[in-house]
């Protein structure tokens, strides 16, 4: 495979909010554009991994970064506020505001000095795939009477949705494993440990405090303690309580359950969906993807699935990995007319 030079991102602040202790939280995004674009370019908004608890906009699969040049894509990778200092509903609001920022007054086109397609793809992996599914398929605003949720419709809506090894539900009836202690962990909670080692909770106390200062990113290299937070949450069976609003867990388990909301949806709007996962994933159960695929097919969605044999979570973050047909599907799923 011929290597392509990685484009340097343009960094913008798309939102500023006050945090739990009055601190200003500036939330950035990175824009990766081809060096010599063939207009119009195809926009992809990429939502990163990290269980909503950790991670950074810099978590982009190398195969997608290569596609900036090879497939004439413009990738927008936003940060967003992290749980548990904010709940999932606030993270979804950040993504909505990112979309509004990008497409208001042709800001994305102006930023890269090139015409972009009207259609864009909303994509993400792991917890980012949860966000892309909920918002991209309009499952939150269209299926709720809660005013805090009905405002979460994306304008403009994406033309297609991507979810790579996604979290899709913490609903107790569908995903009881999120509510049960998983001890010992069947995977290593850090690079310096081995499967079965107990992830300590004491160093995580400040990160578990819902009233602590809000972070909009937490790169593992800079914050290695916080990088164990998802693993600790699974070990203790407390993940749902860290991402949902207190006192509303049961209600929100259903509201933010992708397979349940697809089945219950009366929204006739259909769009192509791409789902990929490794069939040996133990960090996010493969059932998470299978439930959504089944629900989409029952509603006659155009869903393309790629299952990678023998691979586990984050498999496509390896430098040489490609997901067959993925980037071609992105271009095919978006129209060619420019904004």
N, C-alpha and C positions, 0 to 999 in steps of 0.2 A: 504494500500500500504506500503510495507516494504521500509524504507528509506535506501538510499545508501549514503555512505560517499562521499562528494564532493571532486573530485581530486584537488590538488593544481597545478596551472598552471606553466609552464616554460615560462618565458618572454624573448623575443629576440627583437632586433631592426632590422627591415628588410629594412629600408630606412632612409636616412638623406638628407634633402634638405635645401636650403636657403629660408627664408620667405620674406615677402614683405619689411621688414625693415632691411634685412641682417642677421636676427637671424637664428640660426641653429635649424631646426625642426627635431627631431628624432622621427621616427614613429615606435611604438612597436607592437608586436603581442603576444598573449598568446596561449600556446599549452596545451591542456588538454588530457592526455593519461590514459588509463586503468592501474590499478596497476599491474595486471597480464594478459597482453594481450594474446589473442589467435591469433596467426599470420596467415594471415596478417590482420591488423586492417583496418577499413574503414575510410578514411579521409573526414571530413566535414569542409569547410571554411565558417564561419558564419559572416555575415555583419550586423552590429547593426542598431537599430532604431535611430531616432533623426532628421528626416527630412533633413539630410546632414548638419544641422546647429548646432547640439549639440549632446551629448551622448558620449558613451565610449565603448570600446571593452568588458567591464565588463557586458554589457547588453546582457546576454544570457538567453533564457528561461530555467527555472529550469528543465523542462522535457527533454531538450536536454542535459543538464549537467548530469542528471541521466543516460542517455543513453550511456555515456562514458563507464560505467561499465556494464550496462545491455545488451548493443548491440555491445560492443567491437569497439567503435568509438574513433577516435582521432579528437578532435575539435580544429581548429585554428581560433582564433578570433582576427582579426587585427583592430587597429585604422586606420584612414585615415584622411587626411586634411579636415577641415570643411569649408563649404561655409558660408558667401559670400566672405571670404578672398581669396578663390580660387574658380574657377568655377567647375561645375560637371565634365567636361572633365579631370580635374586634379585628382579628386577623383577616377574616373575610372582608370586612370593611376596608382594610388597607389595600387588598387586591382590587376591590372595586374602585377605590380612589386612584390607584395606579393606572387602571384602564382609562379612567376619565382624564387623568393628567396627560396620558400619551396621545389621545386622539382629540383632545380639545384644541381647536384652532390649528389642526395639522401639526401638532408639536413634534410628533415622531418623524414625520417627513422633513420638517425643518431641521431637526437635530442631526440627521444623517445626510442632509442636502440631496435627497433623492426621493422619487415618488415611491409610495408603498401601496400595496394592495389594500382595498377596503376590508377584505376578509383577513382575519388573523386566527391563529391557533392558540388556545389556552392549554398549557401543558405543565406537567409536574411529575415528580417521582416521590414515592413513599407518602409522607404527609402532604407534600406538594400536590400529589395526585388526588388526594382527598379534596383539597381546595379547588383544583381545576375541575373536578367532577361536580361538586356541589354548585359552583358558580357557573361553570361552562354549560351545564345542562339545565340551568335555572331551576334547581331543585329547592332552593331555600326560599326565594321570594314568592314563587308561584304556588307553593304548597302550604303557606303559612298565613295566619291572621295576626301574628305577632308583629307589631310595628317596627321592632328592632331588626326583624328579618326581612320584612317586605321591601325595605329600602336597599336590599343587596343585589338588585338586578343590575347586570352589566350593560352599559350603554357606551359603545355598540356591543352587541353580543358576539361571541366568537363564532366562526364558521365551523370549527372542529375542535375536538377535545382529546387530549392525550393524558393517560394515567399509566405510569411505569411502576411496577410492584407497589401499588397504592395501598395505604390504609383507606378503608371505605366505610367502616362502621365500628362504633363501640357499643352498639345496642346489645344489651345483656342477652337477649334471646338468640341473637345471631353470632355474637362474639363474646361468649362467656369467659374466654381466656384472658381478655383484657381486665377482667374483674377479679381474677384469682392470682394469688401469689405464684410466681414462676421461680421456684427456688429448689435446687440451684439453677441458675441460668444455663441454658444449653449452649450458649455462646460466650465468648470472652467479653467482659464489660469494658475493657480497654486494651490497648496494644501491648501493655506490660503484664497482662493477666492471661489466664487460661480458662476454658470452659469449666464451670462449676465453682469458680471463685466467687465469693460473696461481695457484691458491690456495697461499699459502706455508705450509710446515710448521713453520718455526722458532717462530713465535708460539704454536703449538699444543702444544709439547713437554710442558708441565705437564699439559695436558688429556689427552694420550695416555698418560700415566703411570698404569698400572693400580693403583699403590699410593698415588696421591695422595688427598687428602681427598675424601670422598664428597659429592656434591651431590644434593639432592632436587629441585632446579629450577634452570634457567639461562635466565632471560628474555633474549632477544637485546639489548634496550635496555641491560641492566645488564652483559651479558657478550658483547659483539659478536664477540670473538675466538672464543669457544667456539661461537658461532652458525654458524661456518663448518666445524665438525667433520665433519658428514655429507658436505658437499661435498668436503672434503679426503679423506675415506675413500673416496668414489667415484672421485675423481681418481687415487688411489694403488692402488685395488683391494684395500683392507684392511678393508672394512666388516665381513665375517664375523668376522675376528679380534678386532674391538673389542667385539662383542656376545656371543660365545660363550666358553666356558671354555677356557683354554689347554690344548692337547694333546688336546682332545676335539672339534675342529672337525668332522671328518667324521661322527662319531656324532651330534653335536648338530645338524648340518645336516639330518639326516633326522628326528630327534626333534622339531625345531621347524619342520618343513616342513608348512604347513597342507594343501596339496593331497595330499601323500604320505600324511599321517596320516589324512585323510578317506578316501582310497582303501583304506587298510589297516585302518581301524577296523571292529571288530565290535560297536561300541556301537550298540544299536538305537534309542537315544534320538534322536528327530528334533525339530527346532524350526525356526521360521521364521528366515530369514537375509535381510538387506537389504544389497546391495552397490551402491555407486555410484562412478563414476570418470569422468574426462574422457578422451576418446579421443586427446587430444594430449599426454598426460602423458609427459614425458621424465625427470623426476626419480625417479619410481618407475614402472618399465615397466608398461604396461597388461596385459602378459602375466601379471603377478602376480595381478590380479583374474580374468582369463580362466581360468587354471588352476584356481582355486578354484571358480568357477562351474561349470566342466565336471565337476569331481569331485563337487560337491554334487548336480548334476542326475543324475549316474550313480547316486547313492545315494538318489535320489527325495526329496531335501530340498525343502521349500517355500522356494524362493529367488526373491526379487524383485530385479531388476537395473535400474538407471538409468544410462545412458551419456550424458554431456553432450558434444555435438559441439563440437569445436574448443577444448575447455578443457583446461588442464594442472593440475599439482599445486596444491593449496590453493585451488582455484577457489571453493569455497563459503565461504571466509573473507571474501569481498567482502560489504559491508553489505547489498546488496539481493538477493543470490542466495537462491533457494529450491530445494530438491530436490523435485520434484513427488511428492506423495503420501507423502513420508517420515514426517512427524509423524502423519498419519492412520494409517499402517501401524504406528507405535509403539503407539498407543492400541488398535488392533484386535488386536495381537499379545499383549496382556496382558489377563488376566481382571480382572473388576471387584471380586472379593472382597477385603476389607481384612485386613491382618495383625492 
